[in-house]
Amino acid sequence: MTTPLVIKIGGRVLTDPTALSQLFSTVQKLAALRPLVLVHGGGDQVQALLQRLGEVSAKTDGQRVTPAAQMPIVAGVLAGDLNSQLCAIAQQHGLASVGLTLQAGSTVRCEVDTTRGAVGIPQPHSSKLLELLLDANYLPILSSIGLSADGQRLNINADLAAGAVAQVLHADLILLTDVAGILDRDGLLIDSIDATQVLQLISDGIVRDGMVVKLNAALQAAQHSRRSIAVAGWQDANALTRLAKGEAAGTRIRF
């Protein structure tokens, strides 16, 4: 099998039906080039529903704190509403999508991040299910819901989840974001970056909050799988196509 490509979808594109349809037009083209797996978050949708229900929602260091009592809401949004929506859009674009969670087929196993409640720290485990689906030309779409060893459902940061899935498959990884990639102090795109430069950007406060999580996920995946990892904007279809072909676009993470 050709080396798979894992794409993490999140941010504003999930709240914009037109943009989401345009993105899946690109995904359709990428699927003709190589096997694809999509991993999605949905923090904005979770936040909106929690607020409507009068629930308190907070983040620390770019990751959501999730009390166990909120997991039915979180799982309903991510594994239910959003995942089924993305599968439907994919099928409208001629893609044979299959909706999954991280726990399906023990693809990813999770430790509990006790500092954030029902939040998981994902670890790659089994590639068997995803390989079976990819070999049969299906498009797996995974929501970032995981499972602890004792059967507790866990909310997983989608960037970390995508990194774990990429490690499982020894796949290339693209983390989509609302900007063109990693930006320097002057707001200019950084073409490539290594671990030392990442730590400096974080130390200098140039990279903050959710982007810190994204970069750490990218570095971990790069160091584990020794594959191509990139951070790129979802708006640029040409950039995504270049990345799928192994060409330069967005910000490349060097290991």
Steps between C-alpha positions, in 0.01 A plus 500: 500500500620851417594699811174635644435865573325604821327839492372670812199726444399761754451869560265735316459274195275272707259789559479610134299263275626662178864482606452142620357396163791668321746322728344163419534577130873516571483186714336321207798590280750397767328164542582427136870550579540288814312335790347757737386504861323804646503588870279781623444713804208733563585717796291795381190284467558340841552842655181638343282213624648507850423871522143449378454237770641729767815293549837651589778427252866585546838437339849469643807526275281477190317182606143475623423398857221240481318393816375141471140626527548690172618199298151408370481851352853494360462151353161590356646799316825340381419132442137563414403827335832609348628158400178407324493841328855456368424148382194629315696778328771251405246269341353794307847537350516136395710380794415176681525643851489300823441683828706380797632601840861456609403195703369308196717196442723614791663738253599739778516433872486776757627583844287737708632855536386544858579874492224557244226256604370257238780584258727243342867487408499295178749228416515308169401135529356302206500577128298191402155655460619808314717292269205274418285803416769671295577182306129486410505866382295639789558843651516469882383814681589490869357721772731586788319287759711238675472239772692437821616155610202479738245592233461874569426713195755777460523827309826514302663806350456445126857601410639246746249243373606553139865469600429165668309373196788604273738309726278190485512500119855637460320759290569853384302758697344836417357704786258749349466839664329833444829661390749407228734322742735595783562875500801690634499812715421714194214280388697347215477130410783276625571248223658236724580457868679254728460411869748761621325777308161385626615527861640847432174621344309371801749651748479837323121494513469516119315168496228473766201301620359258243790544260736370770295181519500476120877536475564250779272248326682556172843458658402183682359347182806604298745356750308173532410424138783688322242612246405836350302724736354837406282776643296676231192713443181326388414789266778426248402201285819527295714483814324185617550337162870588505534357849325178397757469219787558742569851372559817701206685656395624843756433772696173492601347831853359489602215733 
